Amino acid sequence: MLDQSPRTVLERFPAGGPRGSWPADEYAARQQAQGIPARVVMDLHSDSFLVIAVTPTQD
């Protein structure tokens, strides 16, 4: 089952970053420290990492 929660793309990072550098993860961690439920996902079509915020749905 796919997660259909609304998502907002906060930032995009190219997948070919310097070795040992994780800018998408670092950005997501800063957002989480501010209380924003951010996580990193891979966009295969654009070959980039997306930092997204998941908006909880109200049932």
PEPEMO-V406218 format. One record per helix or strand of 2 or more residues. SS is the DSSP state (helix for helix, strand for strand). FROM is the first residue (numbers start at 1). LEN is the number of residues. If there is no record, write none. Layout:
BEGIN
SS:FROM:LEN, SS:FROM:LEN
END
This chain:
BEGIN
strand:6:9, helix:23:11, strand:38:6, strand:48:8
END
